[in-house]
C-alpha cells in the first residue's frame, strides 16, 4: 500500500495492478495483500470486498484496468454464475439464473463492472482507471 500524506493522514492511495491477476480469485488475493496485510483474514467474496472498503478513504488507482475489464468480462462472469448454480445452496439460484440470463441477453454486468460499482458505491473513495 502506498500512502499519500500530503493533506491528511487518513487519505490513502492504493494501486490495484491488473497485471497481478487474471481471475476473480487473483483479484481477491491482490486486494487482500493491499488492504489486509496486517490482518488474519482475506477477501473471498464480492460482499467481503465491499465490506473491506468501509473505512477506507482516498484513491484507488486500477492500473492495467483494460486487461482486467477483458479478463473479468463476459466469459469469466458466465462461468462464475454457472458455478454458483451448480453448487446450489446457500446461493439464491433463481437470482443467479436471472443474472446469468441478463448477461446472456447482453444486459447484465460483468464481474469487472460489478467490482467497479462496488468501489464507486463508497463515496469516500475516488477510483481512477488507468
N, CA, C and O of each residue as an XYZ file, in Angstrom:
520
protein
N       0.848     -1.171      0.000
C       0.000      0.000      0.000
C       0.893      1.233      0.000
O       1.903      1.294      0.702
N       0.511      2.175     -0.776
C       1.253      3.423     -0.813
C       0.441      4.472     -0.062
O      -0.785      4.515     -0.166
N       1.128      5.303      0.683
C       0.450      6.310      1.487
C       0.635      7.681      0.863
O       1.718      8.030      0.392
N      -0.417      8.429      0.869
C      -0.364      9.805      0.387
C      -0.603     10.684      1.616
O      -1.733     10.812      2.086
N       0.461     11.283      2.126
C       0.338     12.025      3.377
C       0.315     13.531      3.164
O       0.498     14.291      4.115
N       0.093     13.972      1.932
C       0.185     15.406      1.653
C      -0.866     16.224      2.405
O      -0.542     17.287      2.936
N      -2.126     15.752      2.463
C      -3.174     16.554      3.091
C      -3.549     16.035      4.465
O      -3.648     16.796      5.427
N      -3.751     14.757      4.542
C      -4.419     14.197      5.704
C      -3.939     12.764      5.852
O      -3.926     12.011      4.878
N      -3.548     12.383      7.045
C      -3.026     11.038      7.243
C      -4.064      9.950      6.976
O      -3.702      8.792      6.767
N      -5.341     10.306      6.982
C      -6.384      9.320      6.705
C      -6.547      9.074      5.210
O      -7.077      8.039      4.807
N      -6.101     10.005      4.394
C      -6.228      9.862      2.946
C      -5.150      8.910      2.439
O      -3.957      9.155      2.620
N      -5.575      7.834      1.809
C      -4.639      6.844      1.312
C      -4.728      6.762     -0.201
O      -5.719      7.165     -0.811
N      -3.683      6.237     -0.781
C      -3.710      5.914     -2.197
C      -3.274      4.464     -2.330
O      -2.217      4.079     -1.830
N      -4.079      3.672     -2.996
C      -3.775      2.267     -3.202
C      -3.834      1.973     -4.690
O      -4.710      2.460     -5.404
N      -2.890      1.172     -5.141
C      -2.826      0.798     -6.552
C      -3.152     -0.684     -6.677
O      -2.433     -1.542     -6.165
N      -4.256     -0.966     -7.370
C      -4.590     -2.342     -7.750
C      -3.975     -2.535     -9.128
O      -4.274     -1.777    -10.051
N      -3.122     -3.538     -9.275
C      -2.445     -3.743    -10.552
C      -3.057     -4.935    -11.277
O      -2.896     -6.083    -10.863
N      -3.765     -4.637    -12.372
C      -4.430     -5.677    -13.149
C      -3.481     -6.708    -13.747
O      -3.918     -7.792    -14.132
N      -2.194     -6.392    -13.831
C      -1.254     -7.387    -14.365
C      -0.890     -8.427    -13.311
O      -0.196     -9.394    -13.627
N      -1.341     -8.254    -12.060
C      -1.062     -9.211    -10.988
C      -2.083    -10.335    -10.906
O      -1.907    -11.265    -10.120
N      -3.160    -10.271    -11.710
C      -4.210    -11.299    -11.630
C      -4.954    -11.388    -12.951
O      -4.924    -10.466    -13.766
N      -5.627    -12.525    -13.145
C      -6.397    -12.708    -14.374
C      -7.759    -13.337    -14.113
O      -8.481    -13.676    -15.050
N      -8.112    -13.493    -12.831
C      -9.428    -14.025    -12.493
C      -9.871    -13.436    -11.152
O      -9.136    -12.666    -10.534
N     -11.063    -13.797    -10.711
C     -11.624    -13.205     -9.504
C     -10.828    -13.603     -8.262
O     -10.609    -12.776     -7.376
N     -10.395    -14.861     -8.190
C      -9.595    -15.308     -7.044
C      -8.305    -14.502     -6.952
O      -7.890    -14.105     -5.864
N      -7.677    -14.265     -8.092
C      -6.462    -13.455     -8.118
C      -6.722    -12.024     -7.684
O      -5.903    -11.417     -6.995
N      -7.880    -11.481     -8.095
C      -8.268    -10.133     -7.656
C      -8.395    -10.104     -6.136
O      -7.890     -9.191     -5.483
N      -9.081    -11.119     -5.569
C      -9.247    -11.177     -4.115
C      -7.886    -11.242     -3.414
O      -7.683    -10.593     -2.387
N      -6.959    -12.022     -3.967
C      -5.610    -12.113     -3.386
C      -4.906    -10.755     -3.438
O      -4.257    -10.346     -2.476
N      -5.041    -10.066     -4.570
C      -4.406     -8.761     -4.739
C      -4.955     -7.760     -3.719
O      -4.178     -7.087     -3.042
N      -6.274     -7.652     -3.598
C      -6.828     -6.662     -2.661
C      -6.590     -7.072     -1.213
O      -6.442     -6.207     -0.350
N      -6.551     -8.365     -0.931
C      -6.222     -8.817      0.425
C      -4.797     -8.405      0.780
O      -4.536     -7.932      1.887
N      -3.878     -8.586     -0.164
C      -2.478     -8.217      0.047
C      -2.361     -6.707      0.277
O      -1.590     -6.267      1.130
N      -3.121     -5.921     -0.479
C      -3.031     -4.463     -0.387
C      -3.706     -3.890      0.854
O      -3.155     -3.009      1.514
N      -4.886     -4.386      1.169
C      -5.693     -3.771      2.211
C      -5.607     -4.488      3.561
O      -5.901     -3.891      4.596
N      -5.210     -5.751      3.558
C      -5.295     -6.560      4.784
C      -3.962     -7.170      5.189
O      -3.930     -8.245      5.788
N      -2.871     -6.501      4.873
C      -1.578     -7.139      5.114
C      -1.312     -7.426      6.591
O      -0.537     -8.331      6.902
N      -1.924     -6.695      7.495
C      -1.722     -6.949      8.924
C      -2.909     -7.671      9.561
O      -3.013     -7.743     10.785
N      -3.788     -8.195      8.740
C      -4.991     -8.859      9.250
C      -4.868    -10.367      9.073
O      -4.013    -10.845      8.327
N      -5.726    -11.112      9.763
C      -5.677    -12.564      9.644
C      -6.856    -13.116      8.856
O      -7.224    -14.280      9.018
N      -7.447    -12.291      8.007
C      -8.491    -12.784      7.108
C      -8.231    -12.249      5.710
O      -7.492    -11.281      5.530
N      -8.844    -12.888      4.728
C      -8.675    -12.490      3.333
C     -10.045    -12.327      2.695
O     -11.024    -12.935      3.128
N     -10.097    -11.506      1.670
C     -11.320    -11.323      0.900
C     -11.547    -12.583      0.065
O     -10.612    -13.120     -0.529
N     -12.789    -13.046      0.025
C     -13.102    -14.226     -0.768
C     -14.441    -14.153     -1.464
O     -14.851    -15.094     -2.142
N     -15.134    -13.012     -1.292
C     -16.447    -12.841     -1.928
C     -16.617    -11.382     -2.340
O     -15.876    -10.505     -1.896
N     -17.601    -11.144     -3.192
C     -17.926     -9.771     -3.577
C     -18.381     -8.968     -2.357
O     -18.002     -7.807     -2.201
N     -19.189     -9.582     -1.494
C     -19.637     -8.904     -0.269
C     -18.450     -8.590      0.635
O     -18.394     -7.528      1.255
N     -17.502     -9.525      0.704
C     -16.304     -9.309      1.511
C     -15.488     -8.138      0.987
O     -14.938     -7.357      1.764
N     -15.410     -8.018     -0.347
C     -14.693     -6.889     -0.944
C     -15.394     -5.583     -0.588
O     -14.744     -4.596     -0.241
N     -16.716     -5.581     -0.676
C     -17.496     -4.389     -0.315
C     -17.236     -4.028      1.144
O     -16.985     -2.864      1.458
N     -17.294     -5.010      2.034
C     -17.065     -4.775      3.466
C     -15.677     -4.190      3.715
O     -15.511     -3.298      4.547
N     -14.699     -4.692      2.999
C     -13.314     -4.252      3.144
C     -13.162     -2.748      2.900
O     -12.324     -2.093      3.519
N     -13.975     -2.212      1.999
C     -13.832     -0.810      1.605
C     -14.411      0.177      2.618
O     -14.107      1.369      2.569
N     -15.250     -0.322      3.541
C     -15.769      0.578      4.574
C     -14.593      1.015      5.429
O     -13.786      0.188      5.852
N     -14.496      2.295      5.680
C     -13.390      2.802      6.487
C     -12.195      3.225      5.657
O     -11.318      3.933      6.151
N     -12.146      2.797      4.384
C     -11.056      3.247      3.525
C     -11.437      4.610      2.966
O     -12.576      4.835      2.554
N     -10.476      5.503      2.960
C     -10.730      6.844      2.441
C      -9.548      7.218      1.565
O      -8.400      7.131      2.000
N      -9.817      7.628      0.351
C      -8.740      8.055     -0.526
C      -8.945      7.609     -1.953
O     -10.070      7.519     -2.443
N      -7.830      7.329     -2.612
C      -7.838      6.987     -4.034
C      -7.473      5.533     -4.247
O      -6.586      4.987     -3.589
N      -8.171      4.926     -5.173
C      -7.773      3.612     -5.679
C      -7.470      3.802     -7.155
O      -8.329      4.219     -7.931
N      -6.252      3.494     -7.526
C      -5.858      3.538     -8.933
C      -5.788      2.098     -9.414
O      -5.039      1.288     -8.868
N      -6.573      1.782    -10.442
C      -6.587      0.421    -11.004
C      -5.749      0.452    -12.266
O      -6.228      0.826    -13.337
N      -4.481      0.050    -12.130
C      -3.581      0.001    -13.285
C      -3.925     -1.210    -14.146
O      -4.407     -2.223    -13.640
N      -3.677     -1.101    -15.434
C      -4.000     -2.172    -16.385
C      -5.472     -2.571    -16.292
O      -5.818     -3.749    -16.378
N      -6.326     -1.569    -16.117
C      -7.754     -1.838    -15.942
C      -8.388     -2.426    -17.206
O      -9.360     -3.175    -17.117
N      -7.848     -2.094    -18.371
C      -8.407     -2.662    -19.607
C      -8.157     -4.167    -19.673
O      -9.001     -4.917    -20.163
N      -7.013     -4.604    -19.186
C      -6.715     -6.040    -19.094
C      -7.720     -6.706    -18.147
O      -8.263     -7.768    -18.452
N      -7.959     -6.072    -17.003
C      -8.916     -6.614    -16.035
C     -10.328     -6.628    -16.615
O     -11.084     -7.577    -16.407
N     -10.675     -5.568    -17.344
C     -12.014     -5.483    -17.932
C     -12.250     -6.659    -18.876
O     -13.336     -7.238    -18.907
N     -11.216     -7.002    -19.644
C     -11.330     -8.119    -20.582
C     -11.375     -9.460    -19.832
O     -12.222    -10.308    -20.107
N     -10.454     -9.632    -18.887
C     -10.341    -10.925    -18.205
C     -11.482    -11.173    -17.217
O     -11.876    -12.322    -17.015
N     -12.010    -10.135    -16.607
C     -13.138    -10.267    -15.683
C     -14.440     -9.946    -16.417
O     -15.393     -9.427    -15.835
N     -14.450    -10.262    -17.679
C     -15.564     -9.933    -18.556
C     -16.585    -11.044    -18.692
O     -16.814    -11.822    -17.766
N     -17.197    -11.101    -19.875
C     -18.332    -11.984    -20.142
C     -18.046    -13.444    -19.801
O     -18.806    -14.060    -19.054
N     -16.957    -14.010    -20.340
C     -16.702    -15.448    -20.169
C     -16.530    -15.840    -18.709
O     -17.123    -16.816    -18.250
N     -15.718    -15.078    -17.979
C     -15.481    -15.403    -16.574
C     -16.748    -15.191    -15.750
O     -17.013    -15.943    -14.812
N     -17.523    -14.177    -16.096
C     -18.765    -13.903    -15.369
C     -19.765    -15.033    -15.597
O     -20.431    -15.473    -14.660
N     -19.871    -15.497    -16.824
C     -20.759    -16.625    -17.157
C     -20.352    -17.852    -16.346
O     -21.203    -18.525    -15.766
N     -19.065    -18.138    -16.307
C     -18.539    -19.277    -15.542
C     -18.824    -19.101    -14.044
O     -19.183    -20.061    -13.363
N     -18.665    -17.883    -13.539
C     -18.917    -17.552    -12.131
C     -20.361    -17.903    -11.763
O     -20.606    -18.562    -10.753
N     -21.311    -17.462    -12.587
C     -22.727    -17.739    -12.308
C     -23.045    -19.224    -12.461
O     -23.772    -19.787    -11.643
N     -22.518    -19.852    -13.483
C     -22.793    -21.284    -13.697
C     -22.271    -22.128    -12.539
O     -22.913    -23.100    -12.140
N     -21.125    -21.767    -12.006
C     -20.557    -22.490    -10.860
C     -21.458    -22.344     -9.642
O     -21.699    -23.325     -8.938
N     -21.954    -21.156     -9.380
C     -22.849    -20.936     -8.234
C     -24.152    -21.724     -8.405
O     -24.677    -22.276     -7.438
N     -24.668    -21.774     -9.630
C     -25.898    -22.530     -9.883
C     -25.659    -24.023     -9.629
O     -26.499    -24.698     -9.035
N     -24.507    -24.533    -10.083
C     -24.165    -25.948     -9.844
C     -24.022    -26.234     -8.347
O     -24.437    -27.293     -7.877
N     -23.445    -25.306     -7.607
C     -23.238    -25.501     -6.164
C     -24.555    -25.486     -5.400
O     -24.697    -26.165     -4.384
N     -25.509    -24.716     -5.888
C     -26.797    -24.645     -5.198
C     -26.712    -23.865     -3.909
O     -26.120    -22.787     -3.862
N     -27.301    -24.407     -2.864
C     -27.329    -23.711     -1.579
C     -25.916    -23.442     -1.107
O     -25.038    -24.275     -1.335
N     -25.655    -22.314     -0.458
C     -26.594    -21.335      0.090
C     -26.977    -20.242     -0.906
O     -27.602    -19.254     -0.522
N     -26.613    -20.405     -2.177
C     -26.845    -19.347     -3.155
C     -28.305    -19.298     -3.576
O     -28.986    -20.323     -3.617
N     -28.779    -18.100     -3.888
C     -30.133    -17.884     -4.384
C     -30.112    -18.210     -5.886
O     -29.790    -17.357     -6.712
N     -30.456    -19.444     -6.217
C     -30.326    -19.941     -7.587
C     -31.193    -19.139     -8.558
O     -30.763    -18.842     -9.673
N     -32.406    -18.789     -8.144
C     -33.291    -18.024     -9.042
C     -32.662    -16.672     -9.392
O     -32.670    -16.260    -10.552
N     -32.122    -15.993     -8.389
C     -31.492    -14.694     -8.622
C     -30.264    -14.846     -9.524
O     -30.060    -14.058    -10.448
N     -29.462    -15.853     -9.249
C     -28.253    -16.055    -10.048
C     -28.613    -16.429    -11.486
O     -27.960    -15.978    -12.427
N     -29.648    -17.250    -11.656
C     -30.104    -17.605    -13.003
C     -30.585    -16.369    -13.742
O     -30.339    -16.216    -14.938
N     -31.272    -15.487    -13.027
C     -31.751    -14.231    -13.624
C     -30.549    -13.389    -14.070
O     -30.555    -12.831    -15.168
N     -29.515    -13.298    -13.216
C     -28.320    -12.523    -13.564
C     -27.599    -13.145    -14.761
O     -27.097    -12.431    -15.629
N     -27.552    -14.479    -14.801
C     -26.943    -15.179    -15.935
C     -27.739    -14.908    -17.205
O     -27.152    -14.641    -18.254
N     -29.062    -14.973    -17.126
C     -29.910    -14.702    -18.291
C     -29.685    -13.277    -18.802
O     -29.582    -13.054    -20.008
N     -29.610    -12.314    -17.873
C     -29.378    -10.920    -18.259
C     -28.022    -10.785    -18.961
O     -27.898    -10.074    -19.958
N     -27.016    -11.472    -18.429
C     -25.691    -11.437    -19.039
C     -25.751    -12.003    -20.461
O     -25.200    -11.415    -21.392
N     -26.414    -13.134    -20.620
C     -26.503    -13.798    -21.922
C     -27.263    -12.942    -22.936
O     -26.993    -13.002    -24.135
N     -28.222    -12.141    -22.441
C     -29.006    -11.265    -23.315
C     -28.284     -9.952    -23.603
O     -28.784     -9.119    -24.359
N     -27.115     -9.767    -23.003
C     -26.349     -8.547    -23.225
C     -26.712     -7.399    -22.308
O     -26.272     -6.270    -22.523
N     -27.516     -7.675    -21.280
C     -27.961     -6.620    -20.371
C     -27.323     -6.697    -18.989
O     -27.446     -5.766    -18.193
N     -26.650     -7.790    -18.709
C     -26.109     -7.996    -17.365
C     -24.721     -7.408    -17.190
O     -24.040     -7.078    -18.161
N     -24.316     -7.283    -15.940
C     -22.998     -6.751    -15.610
C     -21.954     -7.868    -15.601
O     -22.229     -9.001    -15.209
N     -20.762     -7.515    -16.040
C     -19.633     -8.438    -15.902
C     -19.065     -8.296    -14.493
O     -19.398     -7.350    -13.779
N     -18.216     -9.226    -14.097
C     -17.568     -9.130    -12.796
C     -16.795     -7.814    -12.670
O     -16.812     -7.180    -11.615
N     -16.124     -7.412    -13.736
C     -15.386     -6.143    -13.705
C     -16.333     -4.991    -13.390
O     -16.030     -4.149    -12.545
N     -17.479     -4.952    -14.067
C     -18.450     -3.877    -13.843
C     -19.019     -3.931    -12.426
O     -19.279     -2.891    -11.821
N     -19.211     -5.127    -11.902
C     -19.705     -5.283    -10.528
C     -18.674     -4.737     -9.544
O     -19.027     -4.026     -8.603
N     -17.395     -5.070     -9.761
C     -16.335     -4.578     -8.872
C     -16.245     -3.051     -8.917
O     -16.075     -2.402     -7.885
N     -16.360     -2.487    -10.122
C     -16.330     -1.025    -10.273
C     -17.508     -0.408     -9.516
O     -17.348      0.583     -8.804
N     -18.684     -1.002     -9.677
C     -19.877     -0.492     -8.992
C     -19.703     -0.542     -7.474
O     -20.107      0.385     -6.772
N     -19.103     -1.617     -6.969
C     -18.855     -1.735     -5.524
C     -17.944     -0.602     -5.057
O     -18.231      0.062     -4.061
N     -16.851     -0.386     -5.777
C     -15.912      0.682     -5.385
C     -16.611      2.035     -5.435
O     -16.500      2.834     -4.505
N     -17.331      2.288     -6.522
C     -17.970      3.596     -6.695
C     -19.123      3.834     -5.716
O     -19.540      4.976     -5.524
N     -19.637      2.778     -5.100
C     -20.709      2.951     -4.117
C     -20.174      3.544     -2.813
O     -20.949      3.994     -1.969
N     -18.859      3.545     -2.651
C     -18.221      4.129     -1.460
C     -17.812      5.563     -1.789
O     -16.837      5.793     -2.504
N     -18.559      6.511     -1.266
C     -18.387      7.922     -1.628
C     -17.047      8.491     -1.162
O     -16.610      9.529     -1.659
N     -16.394      7.818     -0.211
C     -15.120      8.297      0.319
C     -13.925      7.798     -0.500
O     -12.770      8.014     -0.133
N     -14.224      7.130     -1.608
C     -13.160      6.582     -2.465
C     -13.261      7.193     -3.855
O     -14.340      7.266     -4.443
N     -12.124      7.625     -4.362
C     -12.042      8.100     -5.736
C     -11.353      7.000     -6.544
O     -10.221      6.622     -6.242
N     -12.029      6.492     -7.560
C     -11.481      5.426     -8.409
C     -10.915      6.036     -9.681
O     -11.570      6.837    -10.349
N      -9.694      5.645    -10.005
C      -9.067      6.068    -11.240
C      -8.699      4.813    -12.034
O      -7.903      3.995    -11.571
N      -9.276      4.662    -13.224
C      -8.945      3.535    -14.091
C      -7.796      3.950    -14.976
O      -7.879      4.947    -15.694
N      -6.727      3.189    -14.925
C      -5.512      3.524    -15.662
C      -5.245      2.436    -16.706
O      -4.264      2.516    -17.445
